[in-house]
Amino acid sequence: MEKEPSPYKKLLNSIVDADTVFWIMPPLMVLLIVGTMAQRWLGLWPAIDQYFSTFIIWAGPVPLPGAYILLGILSITLLFKFLFKSEWKWNKSGIILSHLGALILLFGGLLTAMTARESYMLIPEGYATPYTYSYEAREFLVFQGDTVLARYDFENRDEWDFTKLPFEIEIIKSCANCEILKRVETENYDESLPYQSMAQFMAFEEKPLDPQPETNLTGVELKLSGTSQDGLYIAFDGMPQPIEVTHNDQNYRIILGKAQHLLPFEIQLDDFVEERYGGTEIAKSYHSDVVVRDGDIEWPYRIEMNKPLTYRGYTFYQSSFDKSERGEATILAVVENQGKLFPYIGTAVMALGLLLHCFLAASIQRKARP
Amino acid sequence: MSAFLRIVLLLVLMCPVVVNAQDIKPDTDVLQDIPVLHEGRLKPLDSFARLSLQKISGHTKIGKLSALDWLTLTMFDPQNAALIDVIQIENGHVRHKMQLADDKILFNLAALNDGIQKTQSDVITLLEKPAEDLTADEKALINTHEKVATLIMLMRSFSGTLPLNIELPEEYAEQVPAQPSFMDLMQIEQELQEDVKALVSQKGADPQNFTPAEDAMARTGFNLQTLRAGGESNNLLRIIPVTWEGEQEKWASPWNAILQEDTTPAAEFLLALWTDLAQSYRNNDAELWQQISTDIVAETTAQAQENVPAQRFAVERIYRDFQPYLWITLLYAAITIISALAAFNTKFASFQKPVIALTALTVLVHSGALAARILILDRPPVGTLYESVLYVSAIAAIAGLIMHFAKRTPLALTAGAFSALLLLLSASMFEPAGDNLEVLVAVLNTSFWLTTHVLVITAGYAMCIIAAVLAHIALALGKNHTAMRMTLQNNIYLISLVALLFTAVGTVLGGIWADQSWGRFWGWDPKENGALLIVLWLIWVQHGRVSNRFKPASFLGAIAFLNVVVAVSWFGVNLLNVGLHSYGFTSGMAESLIAFCALECLLIGGLYWRHTHQKGAA
């Protein structure tokens, strides 16, 4: 009499069964279609957040599995199948390698999702900078002279603690994406209030977030007390002049802007070149001639479309450019990604596996032919 | 627009009538290899003529005039060219609005004069509207004005060098040749304009206060000003190599060269050659025409900063003359019918060998056409949606031929030819309005990734399509063809594995390209998701087969449905007009795609039902 498999084995068998993949694929495909269609109406990033970078999708009150859960189940199935149920035979080698390739790709995806950090650099021609800027994150900074006295993440603005500052700050209003209004045209305008600096002319109103996070205009309205220039101020992303006050003969500056990250080296832009096809406005190529300066070492490099610069774990891509009366500036996307190698390895392994599987399947059919 | 029209009408009045269009029989073929920079690419004048005529008239010939004959007439004899019915207006609403005859669709410039003037303000208003809000009639009206603008620009190409029919005040006439051109008048232009300015400040702008001599001077000044203004924006016909300093462009139009302050003797010499050519045309001097044409080709090639590829030009001319895709489409239609007859009807069994030879020949011509595009564009032939359709159709036909020989797959030739035929018939929907031999935007302008990612993934599409067509056939086979169906089922399984290989590898290679371009391997962009959808579908079908969830009929149904999945993934995602990959967007084909998907669903559903309700069906 055949022995009844243990519950553990039963569970393992059901996890690694081809049936699991068969049932996981339809919801994954539906999610892919719905999430893609949603990009048309929601915009790229909100749709990605809502459908793909999530564990749960809410269809009204009904929770449905998001991409993380579905891909998680798929990864577990592949892992268990590979570790415990692979048939180590030559005629199964294609399948084993294909599954391993897919597993490497999924693991690389997980690592990328957990560790990758994206930011950008804007460098005018002839200038050098060691700073990158976040697309999404904004920070509220208080400087004493040229030293950063306090740094606050805009996202956690409800938890900002100003008690350690030598003067008082009270946040009256904030918006992640602001509409700028004329102060005198606002509903609750009161000319007796002590508006200072740009707050005398400008006010904010909240508006929906832009699908492109870097274009959101973040702003705060605040009240300063205990300084030599107390009153109501505003600060917003990219404001040309910071709030400047004095306290006990010390100068303080208050800035709201994109979160900065300091690189362990700096990059200087020598020349940005945009080449167009003759007689048209169609761009043929872009490139930035830069100099990488790390301590005493420096060397030139040309960053082009499809030819990034990689150094000390950072990769710099030609992303965009800016042309104004002040001159040309390059915009480089900067990515730190620990999982960068996995797609390359996964692709090679999977391609080899599928190729082998095709040959083996054809060979089996040929042998079976009467 | 109105400025252009005024200028051309001015030209029409100012240019002397020399010859009639019917009398002109110069050998324009000698001009065909003159290089011209057009839409970002150096091409032979013959191609430029065809594309310009096609844009304006919808044809590549007008009556007995070849495109090059028409262009020559337009450039050198604008007065007669204005009387040729060449501007195509298919839209009845536009014809009605312009008060044109409703029984024809081709009109000459002179007949359109009033209509263009009347609708000019409407077009200015329409140009303010977002393109997606324009109705078909509004788009047609704008399109008509664009055709007129293009024609006028061509007519004015050499207006700076042609003799003008104007009467100059005596003191100026002495300084220039009789019947001077704009170029001749440039030496007195500054003096004349200063005199006109002084006259206006002295007597005011009302011509009634002028003497006849002053009036002639003021009119000449105005005419020169108008010609200059029109010339400054006339840069369509870029046939003069830039030999002067400070210009980023490598090719200039005659007007660019005329108005260039620091022009070079080389450019002046070339302009003089063109002026002489125009003169020989008007004098119908065949010998001189021939000689100057040869000189222009040699001089232009010598002056050019870049290599003028004579062999590439020859290939381009042959390609456009031969129109290979028309013939290939007809051949695939014939192969589909003959191979199907040979497979099912014993009377036609003897056609089997000839149809194999015909398929091989067609595939050879098809590959030749793709090779010609590679040679002309100097890049892989898959940079646009249109090009990818041409490539996928070739791969489908080649795959059919290989399956016929390697796996003895029944009806493989039929499936390959039918897939290629359907794709080529649909290609016109994706064909760009102007030249379908296009340059690529910066991010796509990389031969390495076009060769690896795009060639691989589109080969995967071809395998999916041929597998789907064979699955349709297998589902449609009656109980008398059970053995054929079994063989087909086995071969379809293998083809679907190959399709999975190409689409999966192609998809991840796309991710690697994205990683190389902007540091993001996977961004859930519609184009990426579309490619992934095909891979997931194939994985689902394979696992359904392994787990026995799919019986043979269901497996065939799921493979047949690949046609819908591929259509949605390949073409549908471009309709969304959103994503990180901001290229290849299309519009106006959503209805066709929906109709195709609906028909396919009905067909597959019907075939599946019929198959499963046959007696003894699996």
Interface residues (C-beta under 8 A of the other chain):
Chain A: D17 A18 D19 V21 F22 M25 P26 L28 M29 L32 I33 G35 T36 M37 Q39 R40 G43 L44 A47 I48 F52 L105 G108 G109 T112 E118 R276 Y277 G278 G279 T280 I282 A283 K284 S285 Y286 M305 N306 K307 P308 T315 Y317 S319 A333 V334 V335 N337 K340 P343 Y344 G346 T347 M350 A351 L354 L355 H357 C358 A361 A362 Q365
Chain B: L37 H38 E39 G40 R41 L42 N235 R238 E249 K250 W251 K407 V439 V441 A442 V443 N445 T446 F448 W449 N490 Y493 L494 L497 V498 L500 L501 A504 V505 V508 L509 G511 I512 W513 D515 Q516 S517 W518 G519 R520 F521 W522 G523 W524 D525 P526 N529 G530 L532 L533 L536 W537 I539 W540 H543 G544 V546 S547 R549 V573 L576 N577 V578 G579 L580
